[in-house]
Amino acid sequence: MSFETLWQTYRQRGYPAVCSMELISALDHFYLALLAFGQNDLPQALQSAQSAVAQQPNSPVLQHSVTYLNRVASQGKTGVYISGDAFSAFIRGGGNVQLYQAINDALRRIYQEYETLTIFDIGVGDGLALLPALTSNITRLDILEPSEAMLTHTAAELKHWNINFHAYQNTIQQFIQSGTETWDVIQATWSLQSIHPDERPAIFEWAHQHGKRLLVAEFDVPNYTELYEPARVEFILTRYEKGLAEYDDDGGLVAQGFLMPVMFGYFDQSASRTNYEGPIESWVNTIQAAGFRDIRVEPLYAYWWANSLLIDARI
């Protein structure tokens, strides 16, 4: 049987019809596990994942899914949170080391093009992209971050630098309602993917009015329209096999504390969507429509999830 058959059955006759089908391959069983998870049928999700791993025991995704679903089945979805320690280990390990080295190098090279410059960083997080790239020619730095904990951490680190900076705990949507400053460079490194595409034009139009140059680092992710369409499922499973392999020596910390919750979140119909990645072409088109004319795209790193690129746009 193929994903396509299961998918068409689900679309035409619903979840119960798929449950009554005879499943053959490991991926058939795991597809049902994903559907069951989305329906909040946790016993079926666990049973199907166990059937999948019994047929394909060497798959990291299937193995970690059984462990994760065991915990979810006993605690419920609301009892399984992404671990701060796990995220810290994730972001500072695996391919993220090379990814952030690439963005550090790219930003530093761009900063060094200027005699002096001012920067506004949207969604600075804990400063992994910004801090190692800082150069002595920066005369003013403004950082924006909704998370108080991450903003406090980055601000504390910046105090070690001889740079005039201001920290704003806010969302970019709120900030642009009253922000009147202008900057040489406005940048956002993997922070705008959490914003719905319908809200991005206003942000980029504001950036065009308040910045001379816009730098956006994002992943080049295919555009899928349906939650359980076969191409989307195959893309996620294939990529997560690669991602999990990068953290196979940490006792499951990253897998169970971060990657599995995120992966199953892609198929959870009871949770609000918090990530809106897409093709780089769509980002470029939106930035161009906002008024930027000189737009260049350069590769950063071939990350396990998707290729990461830097969009460099000038007015």
Secondary structure by P-SEA (a helix, b strand, c coil): ccaaaaaaaaacccaaaaaacccccaaaaaaaaaaaaaacaaaaaaaaaaaaaaaccccaaaaaaaaaaaaaaacccccccccaaaaaaaaaccaaaaaaaaaaaaaaaaaaccccbbbbbccccccccccccccccccbbbbbbccaaaaaaaaaaaccccccccccccccccccccccccccbbbbccccccccccaaaaaaaaaaacccbbbbbbbbbbbbcccccaaaaaaaaaaaaaaaaaccccccccccccaaaaaaaaaccccccccccccaaaaaaaaaaacccbbbbbbcccccccbbbbbbbcc
